Structure formats: structure tokens, C-alpha cells
Amino acid sequence: MRRPLILLAALLTALALAACDAQNATLEIQGQLQGPYEVHRITDGDTLRVYATNDAGETISIPVRLIGIDTPEITNGKMEAFGPEAAAYLTNLTQAGQVYLELDIEPYDRYDRLLAYVYVPDPTGYWAAADGRRYTQANHAIALAGLAQPLTIQPNSRYSLTLAAAVRAARDARRGMWADL
């Protein structure tokens, strides 16, 4: 009984690693991208602010929470291990200044942050839009870097399996916060 479970676990791990291999995988963007939006600032590893235009035609800064991941905190008086690294990673990833957003089912959280998958244009990225343009998904990249835990809050679960596999791949490779395991 134990041997089949070990074999199944090994197979699932191999499939997760194969799904997260940036060199061999192309992942399709399942929803519609909105943007581009100009990045205003990075709040922490899973939250940023972008400039948007409201109904009155005014430019405002809106908070965007990355769906499907949870990074260590660096705000509200908390400074958790790997929080600064996660924020720096997101800052570096979005340094070109423009991002695209893909919404899921529920657009806002209880803090009125827009919930989104955040994409950065990247000709070598392995996320492909229907029109053939390529991107790096920030949510996924942060998970692969070992700087996030998976966090699925229904009904926003479009990429939950992909993000969980990315976290497992980072843990197995001992990247980021998983380095000391």
C-alpha cells in the first residue's frame, strides 16, 4: 500500500516540476488581459498600486492584490523573513513600469483591493495570450522563486493548481524561503 503512494507522490512531483519548467512550458492566459497600467509603487511581495482612470476621468492609484499567493509581510509594523526579498522581487519584475491585469470571478477583497493575476510583457515569457504576445505572470514567478505560499480563496481559483505546483517546485529545489529545509 505504501509503495503505490510513494510512486504517486513521485509522479505528481515530476508533473509539477515539468509544468513549472520555464524552458519547456507554454501556459495559456485563460482570461482577458486589461491594461496596460502604470505601476505606481510596490507595497509588498503580493500587493502593488497601479494608476487607473476613474469614471470622472481622474487618474487615481488603486491597490492590486495578487491572486493565489501569499508572501511574507513587510507592512503594518510586520517585517517577516523573506518579506523584503519578495517585495524586491516584485519591484524588479515590474521595473519596466507597465503591467496587465487578468481578473478572476470576485474582483475585490474585503479591503477593497482589486484582485488580479499580474502580467509583465516579456518576449521570452512562457505565458501566452490568444494574440500570441508573451508575458511573465508575477504571481507565478514569485511562487517559482520560493517567495510565496499558495493561497486559494474561492471563487478565485483559476490558476490555483499551477501556483501550488510552482510553490512545490520551489520547495523541492530549495529556493527562497525553502532554502533552509
C-alpha positions as CSV (number, residue, x, y, z in Angstrom):
1,M,0.0,0.0,0.0
2,R,2.8,2.4,0.9
3,R,4.7,1.8,-2.4
4,P,1.9,3.0,-4.7
5,L,1.5,6.2,-2.6
6,I,5.2,6.9,-2.9
7,L,5.1,6.3,-6.6
8,L,2.1,8.5,-7.0
9,A,3.8,11.3,-5.0
10,A,6.9,11.0,-7.2
11,L,4.8,11.2,-10.3
12,L,2.9,14.2,-9.1
13,T,6.1,15.9,-8.1
14,A,7.6,15.2,-11.6
15,L,4.5,16.6,-13.3
16,A,4.6,19.7,-11.1
17,L,8.2,20.3,-11.9
18,A,7.5,19.8,-15.6
19,A,4.6,22.2,-15.5
20,C,6.8,24.8,-13.9
21,D,9.8,24.4,-16.2
22,A,10.1,27.8,-17.9
23,Q,12.3,26.4,-20.6
24,N,9.8,23.8,-21.8
25,A,6.3,25.0,-20.9
26,T,3.9,27.5,-22.5
27,L,1.0,28.4,-20.3
28,E,-2.1,30.0,-21.8
29,I,-3.7,33.0,-20.3
30,Q,-7.2,31.9,-19.8
31,G,-9.0,35.2,-19.2
32,Q,-8.8,38.6,-20.8
33,L,-6.0,41.0,-20.1
34,Q,-6.7,44.6,-19.1
35,G,-4.3,47.4,-19.4
36,P,-1.6,48.4,-19.7
37,Y,-1.5,50.0,-16.2
38,E,1.4,52.1,-15.0
39,V,2.9,50.8,-11.7
40,H,2.7,53.4,-9.0
41,R,4.5,51.5,-6.3
42,I,5.1,48.2,-4.7
43,T,3.5,47.7,-1.3
44,D,4.9,44.2,-0.6
45,G,5.5,41.0,-2.4
46,D,1.9,40.3,-3.2
47,T,0.4,43.9,-3.4
48,L,1.2,46.8,-5.7
49,R,-0.6,50.0,-6.7
50,V,-1.3,51.0,-10.3
51,Y,-2.5,54.2,-11.8
52,A,-6.0,53.9,-13.4
53,T,-8.6,56.4,-14.6
54,N,-11.9,56.6,-12.6
55,D,-15.4,57.4,-14.0
56,A,-14.7,61.1,-13.6
57,G,-11.7,60.9,-15.8
58,E,-9.3,61.4,-12.9
59,T,-6.1,59.4,-12.5
60,I,-6.1,57.5,-9.3
61,S,-3.8,55.0,-7.6
62,I,-5.5,51.7,-6.9
63,P,-4.2,48.7,-4.8
64,V,-3.9,45.4,-6.6
65,R,-3.6,42.1,-4.6
66,L,-2.0,39.2,-6.5
67,I,-4.4,36.2,-6.5
68,G,-3.3,32.8,-5.4
69,I,-0.2,33.6,-3.4
70,D,0.7,34.9,0.0
71,T,4.2,36.5,0.6
72,P,5.7,37.3,3.9
73,E,4.6,40.7,5.3
74,I,6.6,43.9,5.4
75,T,3.7,46.3,6.2
76,N,1.7,47.4,9.2
77,G,4.6,47.0,11.5
78,K,5.4,43.5,10.4
79,M,8.8,42.5,9.0
80,E,8.7,38.8,8.3
81,A,11.6,36.8,7.0
82,F,11.8,37.0,3.2
83,G,9.2,39.9,3.1
84,P,11.8,42.4,1.8
85,E,13.1,39.8,-0.7
86,A,9.5,39.2,-2.1
87,A,8.9,42.9,-2.4
88,A,12.2,43.4,-4.1
89,Y,11.4,40.6,-6.5
90,L,8.1,42.1,-7.5
91,T,9.8,45.5,-7.8
92,N,12.4,44.1,-10.1
93,L,9.8,42.1,-12.1
94,T,7.7,45.3,-12.8
95,Q,10.6,47.7,-13.3
96,A,9.6,48.4,-16.9
97,G,6.6,50.2,-15.3
98,Q,3.7,48.7,-17.1
99,V,1.6,45.7,-16.2
100,Y,-1.5,44.0,-17.5
101,L,-4.2,42.5,-15.2
102,E,-6.3,39.4,-15.5
103,L,-9.3,39.3,-13.2
104,D,-10.9,36.1,-11.9
105,I,-14.5,35.8,-10.6
106,E,-14.5,38.0,-7.5
107,P,-12.9,41.4,-8.4
108,Y,-12.3,42.8,-4.8
109,D,-11.3,41.6,-1.4
110,R,-12.6,42.8,1.9
111,Y,-10.0,45.6,1.9
112,D,-11.3,46.9,-1.4
113,R,-8.1,45.8,-3.2
114,L,-8.5,44.7,-6.8
115,L,-7.7,41.0,-7.1
116,A,-5.7,40.1,-10.2
117,Y,-3.1,38.0,-11.9
118,V,-0.4,40.5,-12.9
119,Y,1.4,40.1,-16.1
120,V,4.6,41.8,-17.4
121,P,5.3,41.9,-21.2
122,D,8.2,39.5,-21.8
123,P,9.1,38.2,-25.3
124,T,10.7,35.2,-23.6
125,G,7.9,34.7,-21.0
126,Y,6.1,31.4,-21.0
127,W,2.5,32.8,-20.6
128,A,0.9,33.3,-24.0
129,A,-2.1,35.4,-24.8
130,A,-4.6,34.4,-27.6
131,D,-2.9,37.0,-29.9
132,G,0.5,35.4,-29.5
133,R,2.0,38.0,-27.2
134,R,4.1,36.6,-24.3
135,Y,4.2,37.6,-20.7
136,T,5.6,36.6,-17.3
137,Q,2.9,36.2,-14.7
138,A,4.1,37.9,-11.5
139,N,2.1,35.6,-9.2
140,H,3.6,32.5,-10.8
141,A,7.2,33.9,-10.9
142,I,7.1,34.9,-7.2
143,A,5.9,31.4,-6.3
144,L,8.6,29.8,-8.5
145,A,11.3,31.9,-6.8
146,G,10.3,30.4,-3.5
147,L,9.0,33.7,-2.0
148,A,5.3,32.8,-1.6
149,Q,2.9,30.3,-0.2
150,P,-0.1,29.2,-2.2
151,L,-3.3,30.9,-1.1
152,T,-6.6,30.0,-2.7
153,I,-9.6,31.9,-1.7
154,Q,-12.7,30.8,-3.6
155,P,-14.1,31.6,-6.0
156,N,-10.8,33.0,-7.4
157,S,-9.0,29.7,-8.2
158,R,-8.3,29.9,-12.0
159,Y,-4.6,29.1,-11.6
160,S,-4.6,27.5,-8.1
161,L,-3.1,24.2,-9.3
162,T,-0.5,25.9,-11.3
163,L,0.5,28.2,-8.4
164,A,0.6,25.3,-5.9
165,A,2.8,23.3,-8.3
166,A,5.1,26.4,-8.6
167,V,5.4,26.5,-4.8
168,R,6.1,22.8,-4.6
169,A,8.8,23.1,-7.3
170,A,10.4,26.0,-5.4
171,R,10.3,23.9,-2.1
172,D,11.7,20.9,-3.8
173,A,14.5,23.0,-5.4
174,R,15.1,24.8,-2.0
175,R,14.7,28.2,-3.5
176,G,13.9,31.4,-1.5
177,M,12.3,30.7,1.8
178,W,12.7,27.0,1.3
179,A,16.5,27.1,1.2
180,D,17.0,26.0,4.8
181,L,14.7,23.0,4.7
